Amino acid sequence: MTKLSCNCGFTVENADRYKVEAAMWHHAIHDHADMLKTMTVDMLEEWLKNKDKQLASA
Ligand SMILES: [Zn+2]
């Protein structure tokens, strides 16, 4: 089971890692749109790396 959790407490769990990633993006776009818009490319890169680490350790 693959699992990702957001800093706000939102958690998504599924056997398919792409469904998990898609659900996390959907959540982030809807609930953290303002934050995403202020993020630089470098910040997004770090964010993606952290998500990959979470996915790899699951
Ligand atoms: Zn969140």
N, CA, C, O and the ligand as a Tripos MOL2 file, in Angstrom:
@<TRIPOS>MOLECULE
protein
  233   231    59     0     0
PROTEIN
NO_CHARGES

@<TRIPOS>ATOM
      1 N           0.8430   -1.2000    0.0000 N.3       1 MET1
      2 CA          0.0000    0.0000    0.0000 C.3       1 MET1
      3 C           0.8770    1.2490    0.0000 C.2       1 MET1
      4 O           1.7750    1.3840    0.8310 O.2       1 MET1
      5 N           0.6190    2.1400   -0.9150 N.am      2 THR2
      6 CA          1.3560    3.3930   -0.9940 C.3       2 THR2
      7 C           0.5800    4.4780   -0.2620 C.2       2 THR2
      8 O          -0.6450    4.5610   -0.3490 O.2       2 THR2
      9 N           1.3250    5.3050    0.4610 N.am      3 LYS3
     10 CA          0.6680    6.3280    1.2720 C.3       3 LYS3
     11 C           1.4370    7.6370    1.2070 C.2       3 LYS3
     12 O           2.6670    7.6460    1.2670 O.2       3 LYS3
     13 N           0.7120    8.7390    1.0850 N.am      4 LEU4
     14 CA          1.3240   10.0650    1.1460 C.3       4 LEU4
     15 C           0.5210   10.9070    2.1160 C.2       4 LEU4
     16 O          -0.7020   10.7890    2.1960 O.2       4 LEU4
     17 N           1.2200   11.7590    2.8530 N.am      5 SER5
     18 CA          0.4950   12.6610    3.7330 C.3       5 SER5
     19 C           0.9660   14.0950    3.5250 C.2       5 SER5
     20 O           2.1430   14.3680    3.2920 O.2       5 SER5
     21 N          -0.0020   14.9910    3.6190 N.am      6 CYS6
     22 CA          0.2520   16.4160    3.4490 C.3       6 CYS6
     23 C           0.5550   17.0210    4.8180 C.2       6 CYS6
     24 O           0.1760   16.4650    5.8480 O.2       6 CYS6
     25 N           1.2410   18.1640    4.8180 N.am      7 ASN7
     26 CA          1.5440   18.8490    6.0840 C.3       7 ASN7
     27 C           0.2870   19.2110    6.8650 C.2       7 ASN7
     28 O           0.3320   19.3100    8.0910 O.2       7 ASN7
     29 N          -0.8280   19.4090    6.1780 N.am      8 CYS8
     30 CA         -2.0670   19.8250    6.8370 C.3       8 CYS8
     31 C          -2.7940   18.6570    7.4890 C.2       8 CYS8
     32 O          -3.7690   18.8600    8.2120 O.2       8 CYS8
     33 N          -2.3230   17.4170    7.2370 N.am      9 GLY9
     34 CA         -2.9660   16.2650    7.8590 C.3       9 GLY9
     35 C          -3.7050   15.3790    6.8760 C.2       9 GLY9
     36 O          -4.0840   14.2570    7.2110 O.2       9 GLY9
     37 N          -3.9140   15.8830    5.6450 N.am     10 PHE10
     38 CA         -4.5780   15.0940    4.6110 C.3      10 PHE10
     39 C          -3.7080   13.8850    4.2540 C.2      10 PHE10
     40 O          -2.5090   14.0270    4.0140 O.2      10 PHE10
     41 N          -4.3090   12.7120    4.2200 N.am     11 THR11
     42 CA         -3.5710   11.4930    3.9050 C.3      11 THR11
     43 C          -4.2810   10.7180    2.8200 C.2      11 THR11
     44 O          -5.5100   10.6620    2.7920 O.2      11 THR11
     45 N          -3.5080   10.1170    1.9200 N.am     12 VAL12
     46 CA         -4.0890    9.3130    0.8580 C.3      12 VAL12
     47 C          -3.3400    7.9890    0.7850 C.2      12 VAL12
     48 O          -2.1140    7.9420    0.8810 O.2      12 VAL12
     49 N          -4.1030    6.9180    0.6150 N.am     13 GLU13
     50 CA         -3.5380    5.5770    0.6190 C.3      13 GLU13
     51 C          -4.1600    4.7600   -0.5030 C.2      13 GLU13
     52 O          -5.3830    4.7310   -0.6400 O.2      13 GLU13
     53 N          -3.3340    4.0960   -1.3090 N.am     14 ASN14
     54 CA         -3.8460    3.2610   -2.3940 C.3      14 ASN14
     55 C          -2.7440    2.3090   -2.8280 C.2      14 ASN14
     56 O          -1.5660    2.5740   -2.5880 O.2      14 ASN14
     57 N          -3.1100    1.2150   -3.4560 N.am     15 ALA15
     58 CA         -2.1150    0.2590   -3.9440 C.3      15 ALA15
     59 C          -1.3680    0.8230   -5.1560 C.2      15 ALA15
     60 O          -0.2270    0.4410   -5.4160 O.2      15 ALA15
     61 N          -2.0050    1.7200   -5.8870 N.am     16 ASP16
     62 CA         -1.4150    2.3070   -7.0940 C.3      16 ASP16
     63 C          -0.7660    3.6500   -6.7580 C.2      16 ASP16
     64 O          -1.4590    4.5950   -6.3820 O.2      16 ASP16
     65 N           0.5510    3.7390   -6.8910 N.am     17 ARG17
     66 CA          1.2560    4.9730   -6.5020 C.3      17 ARG17
     67 C           0.8460    6.1750   -7.3460 C.2      17 ARG17
     68 O           0.9280    7.3140   -6.8880 O.2      17 ARG17
     69 N           0.4030    5.9240   -8.5810 N.am     18 TYR18
     70 CA         -0.0180    7.0430   -9.4270 C.3      18 TYR18
     71 C          -1.3480    7.6120   -8.9530 C.2      18 TYR18
     72 O          -1.5920    8.8150   -9.0550 O.2      18 TYR18
     73 N          -2.2080    6.7340   -8.4320 N.am     19 LYS19
     74 CA         -3.4730    7.2110   -7.8750 C.3      19 LYS19
     75 C          -3.1940    8.0530   -6.6320 C.2      19 LYS19
     76 O          -3.8410    9.0740   -6.4010 O.2      19 LYS19
     77 N          -2.2130    7.6040   -5.8310 N.am     20 VAL20
     78 CA         -1.8390    8.3360   -4.6260 C.3      20 VAL20
     79 C          -1.2840    9.7100   -4.9950 C.2      20 VAL20
     80 O          -1.6610   10.7200   -4.4000 O.2      20 VAL20
     81 N          -0.3890    9.7390   -5.9780 N.am     21 GLU21
     82 CA          0.2000   11.0080   -6.3970 C.3      21 GLU21
     83 C          -0.8510   11.9350   -6.9990 C.2      21 GLU21
     84 O          -0.8560   13.1360   -6.7320 O.2      21 GLU21
     85 N          -1.7400   11.3670   -7.8140 N.am     22 ALA22
     86 CA         -2.8000   12.1650   -8.4340 C.3      22 ALA22
     87 C          -3.7220   12.7450   -7.3690 C.2      22 ALA22
     88 O          -4.1140   13.9090   -7.4560 O.2      22 ALA22
     89 N          -4.0690   11.9470   -6.3670 N.am     23 ALA23
     90 CA         -4.9430   12.4220   -5.2980 C.3      23 ALA23
     91 C          -4.2590   13.5220   -4.4980 C.2      23 ALA23
     92 O          -4.9090   14.4720   -4.0610 O.2      23 ALA23
     93 N          -2.9380   13.3930   -4.3030 N.am     24 MET24
     94 CA         -2.2060   14.4140   -3.5570 C.3      24 MET24
     95 C          -2.1370   15.7140   -4.3490 C.2      24 MET24
     96 O          -2.2890   16.7950   -3.7800 O.2      24 MET24
     97 N          -1.9070   15.6170   -5.6590 N.am     25 TRP25
     98 CA         -1.9020   16.8280   -6.4930 C.3      25 TRP25
     99 C          -3.2830   17.4680   -6.4800 C.2      25 TRP25
    100 O          -3.4040   18.6880   -6.3630 O.2      25 TRP25
    101 N          -4.3120   16.6610   -6.5990 N.am     26 HIS26
    102 CA         -5.6790   17.1750   -6.6010 C.3      26 HIS26
    103 C          -5.9510   17.9400   -5.3080 C.2      26 HIS26
    104 O          -6.5080   19.0380   -5.3210 O.2      26 HIS26
    105 N          -5.5460   17.3380   -4.1980 N.am     27 HIS27
    106 CA         -5.7070   17.9770   -2.8920 C.3      27 HIS27
    107 C          -4.9290   19.2950   -2.8420 C.2      27 HIS27
    108 O          -5.4600   20.3230   -2.4230 O.2      27 HIS27
    109 N          -3.6590   19.2510   -3.2770 N.am     28 ALA28
    110 CA         -2.8020   20.4380   -3.2030 C.3      28 ALA28
    111 C          -3.3350   21.5670   -4.0800 C.2      28 ALA28
    112 O          -3.3340   22.7310   -3.6810 O.2      28 ALA28
    113 N          -3.7920   21.2030   -5.2870 N.am     29 ILE29
    114 CA         -4.2990   22.2240   -6.2130 C.3      29 ILE29
    115 C          -5.5590   22.8810   -5.6470 C.2      29 ILE29
    116 O          -5.7470   24.0900   -5.7860 O.2      29 ILE29
    117 N          -6.4230   22.0800   -5.0080 N.am     30 HIS30
    118 CA         -7.6600   22.6320   -4.4830 C.3      30 HIS30
    119 C          -7.4900   23.3310   -3.1470 C.2      30 HIS30
    120 O          -8.0600   24.4010   -2.9300 O.2      30 HIS30
    121 N          -6.7080   22.7370   -2.2450 N.am     31 ASP31
    122 CA         -6.6040   23.2720   -0.8800 C.3      31 ASP31
    123 C          -5.3990   24.1830   -0.6660 C.2      31 ASP31
    124 O          -5.3940   24.9930    0.2610 O.2      31 ASP31
    125 N          -4.3870   24.0580   -1.5070 N.am     32 HIS32
    126 CA         -3.1680   24.8520   -1.2990 C.3      32 HIS32
    127 C          -2.7770   25.6060   -2.5700 C.2      32 HIS32
    128 O          -1.5910   25.7990   -2.8390 O.2      32 HIS32
    129 N          -3.7750   26.0330   -3.3520 N.am     33 ALA33
    130 CA         -3.5030   26.7140   -4.6180 C.3      33 ALA33
    131 C          -2.6480   27.9630   -4.4110 C.2      33 ALA33
    132 O          -1.7020   28.2000   -5.1620 O.2      33 ALA33
    133 N          -2.9800   28.7580   -3.3970 N.am     34 ASP34
    134 CA         -2.2270   29.9960   -3.1550 C.3      34 ASP34
    135 C          -0.7740   29.6970   -2.8140 C.2      34 ASP34
    136 O           0.1390   30.3860   -3.2680 O.2      34 ASP34
    137 N          -0.5730   28.6480   -1.9980 N.am     35 MET35
    138 CA          0.7870   28.2700   -1.6110 C.3      35 MET35
    139 C           1.5650   27.7720   -2.8430 C.2      35 MET35
    140 O           2.7210   28.1420   -3.0440 O.2      35 MET35
    141 N           0.9220   26.9350   -3.6590 N.am     36 LEU36
    142 CA          1.5870   26.3880   -4.8500 C.3      36 LEU36
    143 C           2.0320   27.5140   -5.7840 C.2      36 LEU36
    144 O           3.1080   27.4520   -6.3770 O.2      36 LEU36
    145 N           1.1850   28.5470   -5.9070 N.am     37 LYS37
    146 CA          1.5020   29.6540   -6.8100 C.3      37 LYS37
    147 C           2.7000   30.4540   -6.3270 C.2      37 LYS37
    148 O           3.3900   31.0760   -7.1340 O.2      37 LYS37
    149 N           2.9590   30.4500   -5.0280 N.am     38 THR38
    150 CA          4.0890   31.2140   -4.4970 C.3      38 THR38
    151 C           5.3780   30.3970   -4.5090 C.2      38 THR38
    152 O           6.4570   30.9370   -4.2640 O.2      38 THR38
    153 N           5.2710   29.0970   -4.7940 N.am     39 MET39
    154 CA          6.4510   28.2360   -4.7550 C.3      39 MET39
    155 C           7.3340   28.4280   -5.9910 C.2      39 MET39
    156 O           6.8400   28.5430   -7.1130 O.2      39 MET39
    157 N           8.6470   28.4590   -5.7610 N.am     40 THR40
    158 CA          9.6010   28.5590   -6.8700 C.3      40 THR40
    159 C           9.8230   27.1650   -7.4490 C.2      40 THR40
    160 O           9.3880   26.1680   -6.8730 O.2      40 THR40
    161 N          10.4990   27.1040   -8.5880 N.am     41 VAL41
    162 CA         10.8190   25.8110   -9.2070 C.3      41 VAL41
    163 C          11.6550   24.9640   -8.2330 C.2      41 VAL41
    164 O          11.4300   23.7620   -8.0920 O.2      41 VAL41
    165 N          12.6270   25.6150   -7.5610 N.am     42 ASP42
    166 CA         13.4640   24.8930   -6.5950 C.3      42 ASP42
    167 C          12.6440   24.3070   -5.4540 C.2      42 ASP42
    168 O          12.8790   23.1790   -5.0200 O.2      42 ASP42
    169 N          11.6710   25.0930   -4.9700 N.am     43 MET43
    170 CA         10.8260   24.6080   -3.8720 C.3      43 MET43
    171 C           9.9840   23.4200   -4.3260 C.2      43 MET43
    172 O           9.8090   22.4550   -3.5820 O.2      43 MET43
    173 N           9.4630   23.4980   -5.5580 N.am     44 LEU44
    174 CA          8.6710   22.3820   -6.0860 C.3      44 LEU44
    175 C           9.5410   21.1350   -6.2390 C.2      44 LEU44
    176 O           9.0990   20.0140   -5.9860 O.2      44 LEU44
    177 N          10.8040   21.3590   -6.6650 N.am     45 GLU45
    178 CA         11.7300   20.2390   -6.8160 C.3      45 GLU45
    179 C          11.9310   19.5370   -5.4690 C.2      45 GLU45
    180 O          11.8950   18.3090   -5.3970 O.2      45 GLU45
    181 N          12.1430   20.3140   -4.4070 N.am     46 GLU46
    182 CA         12.3070   19.7420   -3.0680 C.3      46 GLU46
    183 C          11.0550   18.9880   -2.6440 C.2      46 GLU46
    184 O          11.1290   17.9010   -2.0710 O.2      46 GLU46
    185 N           9.8890   19.5940   -2.9410 N.am     47 TRP47
    186 CA          8.6110   19.0060   -2.5660 C.3      47 TRP47
    187 C           8.4450   17.6470   -3.2550 C.2      47 TRP47
    188 O           8.0220   16.6740   -2.6310 O.2      47 TRP47
    189 N           8.7880   17.5930   -4.5620 N.am     48 LEU48
    190 CA          8.6770   16.3410   -5.3170 C.3      48 LEU48
    191 C           9.6530   15.2860   -4.7800 C.2      48 LEU48
    192 O           9.3180   14.1040   -4.7020 O.2      48 LEU48
    193 N          10.8620   15.7260   -4.4130 N.am     49 LYS49
    194 CA         11.8470   14.7870   -3.8590 C.3      49 LYS49
    195 C          11.3500   14.1920   -2.5460 C.2      49 LYS49
    196 O          11.5070   12.9970   -2.2940 O.2      49 LYS49
    197 N          10.7480   15.0380   -1.7130 N.am     50 ASN50
    198 CA         10.2050   14.5490   -0.4470 C.3      50 ASN50
    199 C           9.0990   13.5310   -0.6710 C.2      50 ASN50
    200 O           9.0080   12.5280    0.0370 O.2      50 ASN50
    201 N           8.2590   13.8010   -1.6630 N.am     51 LYS51
    202 CA          7.1630   12.8710   -1.9590 C.3      51 LYS51
    203 C           7.7440   11.5330   -2.4600 C.2      51 LYS51
    204 O           7.2480   10.4620   -2.1090 O.2      51 LYS51
    205 N           8.7930   11.6140   -3.2770 N.am     52 ASP52
    206 CA          9.4180   10.3870   -3.7740 C.3      52 ASP52
    207 C          10.0070    9.5720   -2.6280 C.2      52 ASP52
    208 O           9.9370    8.3430   -2.6240 O.2      52 ASP52
    209 N          10.5970   10.2820   -1.6450 N.am     53 LYS53
    210 CA         11.1480    9.5900   -0.4770 C.3      53 LYS53
    211 C          10.0360    8.8830    0.2910 C.2      53 LYS53
    212 O          10.1820    7.7340    0.7090 O.2      53 LYS53
    213 N           8.9270    9.5900    0.4660 N.am     54 GLN54
    214 CA          7.7810    8.9950    1.1640 C.3      54 GLN54
    215 C           7.2850    7.7650    0.4070 C.2      54 GLN54
    216 O           6.9480    6.7470    1.0130 O.2      54 GLN54
    217 N           7.2430    7.8680   -0.9340 N.am     55 LEU55
    218 CA          6.7610    6.7610   -1.7510 C.3      55 LEU55
    219 C           7.7360    5.5800   -1.6860 C.2      55 LEU55
    220 O           7.3170    4.4230   -1.6370 O.2      55 LEU55
    221 N           9.0320    5.8800   -1.6850 N.am     56 ALA56
    222 CA         10.0470    4.8350   -1.6720 C.3      56 ALA56
    223 C          10.0630    4.0890   -0.3430 C.2      56 ALA56
    224 O          10.3570    2.8940   -0.3040 O.2      56 ALA56
    225 N           9.7500    4.7880    0.7440 N.am     57 SER57
    226 CA          9.8110    4.1640    2.0630 C.3      57 SER57
    227 C           8.5210    3.4300    2.4010 C.2      57 SER57
    228 O           8.4450    2.7560    3.4280 O.2      57 SER57
    229 N           7.5070    3.5520    1.5490 N.am     58 ALA58
    230 CA          6.2080    2.9230    1.8440 C.3      58 ALA58
    231 C           6.2550    1.4180    1.5760 C.2      58 ALA58
    232 O           5.2560    0.7250    1.7680 O.2      58 ALA58
    233 ZN         -2.8740   19.6690    2.5690 Zn       59 ZN59
@<TRIPOS>BOND
     1     1     2 1
     2     2     3 1
     3     3     4 2
     4     3     5 am
     5     5     6 1
     6     6     7 1
     7     7     8 2
     8     7     9 am
     9     9    10 1
    10    10    11 1
    11    11    12 2
    12    11    13 am
    13    13    14 1
    14    14    15 1
    15    15    16 2
    16    15    17 am
    17    17    18 1
    18    18    19 1
    19    19    20 2
    20    19    21 am
    21    21    22 1
    22    22    23 1
    23    23    24 2
    24    23    25 am
    25    25    26 1
    26    26    27 1
    27    27    28 2
    28    27    29 am
    29    29    30 1
    30    30    31 1
    31    31    32 2
    32    31    33 am
    33    33    34 1
    34    34    35 1
    35    35    36 2
    36    35    37 am
    37    37    38 1
    38    38    39 1
    39    39    40 2
    40    39    41 am
    41    41    42 1
    42    42    43 1
    43    43    44 2
    44    43    45 am
    45    45    46 1
    46    46    47 1
    47    47    48 2
    48    47    49 am
    49    49    50 1
    50    50    51 1
    51    51    52 2
    52    51    53 am
    53    53    54 1
    54    54    55 1
    55    55    56 2
    56    55    57 am
    57    57    58 1
    58    58    59 1
    59    59    60 2
    60    59    61 am
    61    61    62 1
    62    62    63 1
    63    63    64 2
    64    63    65 am
    65    65    66 1
    66    66    67 1
    67    67    68 2
    68    67    69 am
    69    69    70 1
    70    70    71 1
    71    71    72 2
    72    71    73 am
    73    73    74 1
    74    74    75 1
    75    75    76 2
    76    75    77 am
    77    77    78 1
    78    78    79 1
    79    79    80 2
    80    79    81 am
    81    81    82 1
    82    82    83 1
    83    83    84 2
    84    83    85 am
    85    85    86 1
    86    86    87 1
    87    87    88 2
    88    87    89 am
    89    89    90 1
    90    90    91 1
    91    91    92 2
    92    91    93 am
    93    93    94 1
    94    94    95 1
    95    95    96 2
    96    95    97 am
    97    97    98 1
    98    98    99 1
    99    99   100 2
   100    99   101 am
   101   101   102 1
   102   102   103 1
   103   103   104 2
   104   103   105 am
   105   105   106 1
   106   106   107 1
   107   107   108 2
   108   107   109 am
   109   109   110 1
   110   110   111 1
   111   111   112 2
   112   111   113 am
   113   113   114 1
   114   114   115 1
   115   115   116 2
   116   115   117 am
   117   117   118 1
   118   118   119 1
   119   119   120 2
   120   119   121 am
   121   121   122 1
   122   122   123 1
   123   123   124 2
   124   123   125 am
   125   125   126 1
   126   126   127 1
   127   127   128 2
   128   127   129 am
   129   129   130 1
   130   130   131 1
   131   131   132 2
   132   131   133 am
   133   133   134 1
   134   134   135 1
   135   135   136 2
   136   135   137 am
   137   137   138 1
   138   138   139 1
   139   139   140 2
   140   139   141 am
   141   141   142 1
   142   142   143 1
   143   143   144 2
   144   143   145 am
   145   145   146 1
   146   146   147 1
   147   147   148 2
   148   147   149 am
   149   149   150 1
   150   150   151 1
   151   151   152 2
   152   151   153 am
   153   153   154 1
   154   154   155 1
   155   155   156 2
   156   155   157 am
   157   157   158 1
   158   158   159 1
   159   159   160 2
   160   159   161 am
   161   161   162 1
   162   162   163 1
   163   163   164 2
   164   163   165 am
   165   165   166 1
   166   166   167 1
   167   167   168 2
   168   167   169 am
   169   169   170 1
   170   170   171 1
   171   171   172 2
   172   171   173 am
   173   173   174 1
   174   174   175 1
   175   175   176 2
   176   175   177 am
   177   177   178 1
   178   178   179 1
   179   179   180 2
   180   179   181 am
   181   181   182 1
   182   182   183 1
   183   183   184 2
   184   183   185 am
   185   185   186 1
   186   186   187 1
   187   187   188 2
   188   187   189 am
   189   189   190 1
   190   190   191 1
   191   191   192 2
   192   191   193 am
   193   193   194 1
   194   194   195 1
   195   195   196 2
   196   195   197 am
   197   197   198 1
   198   198   199 1
   199   199   200 2
   200   199   201 am
   201   201   202 1
   202   202   203 1
   203   203   204 2
   204   203   205 am
   205   205   206 1
   206   206   207 1
   207   207   208 2
   208   207   209 am
   209   209   210 1
   210   210   211 1
   211   211   212 2
   212   211   213 am
   213   213   214 1
   214   214   215 1
   215   215   216 2
   216   215   217 am
   217   217   218 1
   218   218   219 1
   219   219   220 2
   220   219   221 am
   221   221   222 1
   222   222   223 1
   223   223   224 2
   224   223   225 am
   225   225   226 1
   226   226   227 1
   227   227   228 2
   228   227   229 am
   229   229   230 1
   230   230   231 1
   231   231   232 2
@<TRIPOS>SUBSTRUCTURE
     1 MET1         2 RESIDUE 1 A MET
     2 THR2         6 RESIDUE 1 A THR
     3 LYS3        10 RESIDUE 1 A LYS
     4 LEU4        14 RESIDUE 1 A LEU
     5 SER5        18 RESIDUE 1 A SER
     6 CYS6        22 RESIDUE 1 A CYS
     7 ASN7        26 RESIDUE 1 A ASN
     8 CYS8        30 RESIDUE 1 A CYS
     9 GLY9        34 RESIDUE 1 A GLY
    10 PHE10       38 RESIDUE 1 A PHE
    11 THR11       42 RESIDUE 1 A THR
    12 VAL12       46 RESIDUE 1 A VAL
    13 GLU13       50 RESIDUE 1 A GLU
    14 ASN14       54 RESIDUE 1 A ASN
    15 ALA15       58 RESIDUE 1 A ALA
    16 ASP16       62 RESIDUE 1 A ASP
    17 ARG17       66 RESIDUE 1 A ARG
    18 TYR18       70 RESIDUE 1 A TYR
    19 LYS19       74 RESIDUE 1 A LYS
    20 VAL20       78 RESIDUE 1 A VAL
    21 GLU21       82 RESIDUE 1 A GLU
    22 ALA22       86 RESIDUE 1 A ALA
    23 ALA23       90 RESIDUE 1 A ALA
    24 MET24       94 RESIDUE 1 A MET
    25 TRP25       98 RESIDUE 1 A TRP
    26 HIS26      102 RESIDUE 1 A HIS
    27 HIS27      106 RESIDUE 1 A HIS
    28 ALA28      110 RESIDUE 1 A ALA
    29 ILE29      114 RESIDUE 1 A ILE
    30 HIS30      118 RESIDUE 1 A HIS
    31 ASP31      122 RESIDUE 1 A ASP
    32 HIS32      126 RESIDUE 1 A HIS
    33 ALA33      130 RESIDUE 1 A ALA
    34 ASP34      134 RESIDUE 1 A ASP
    35 MET35      138 RESIDUE 1 A MET
    36 LEU36      142 RESIDUE 1 A LEU
    37 LYS37      146 RESIDUE 1 A LYS
    38 THR38      150 RESIDUE 1 A THR
    39 MET39      154 RESIDUE 1 A MET
    40 THR40      158 RESIDUE 1 A THR
    41 VAL41      162 RESIDUE 1 A VAL
    42 ASP42      166 RESIDUE 1 A ASP
    43 MET43      170 RESIDUE 1 A MET
    44 LEU44      174 RESIDUE 1 A LEU
    45 GLU45      178 RESIDUE 1 A GLU
    46 GLU46      182 RESIDUE 1 A GLU
    47 TRP47      186 RESIDUE 1 A TRP
    48 LEU48      190 RESIDUE 1 A LEU
    49 LYS49      194 RESIDUE 1 A LYS
    50 ASN50      198 RESIDUE 1 A ASN
    51 LYS51      202 RESIDUE 1 A LYS
    52 ASP52      206 RESIDUE 1 A ASP
    53 LYS53      210 RESIDUE 1 A LYS
    54 GLN54      214 RESIDUE 1 A GLN
    55 LEU55      218 RESIDUE 1 A LEU
    56 ALA56      222 RESIDUE 1 A ALA
    57 SER57      226 RESIDUE 1 A SER
    58 ALA58      230 RESIDUE 1 A ALA
    59 ZN59       233 GROUP 0 **** ****
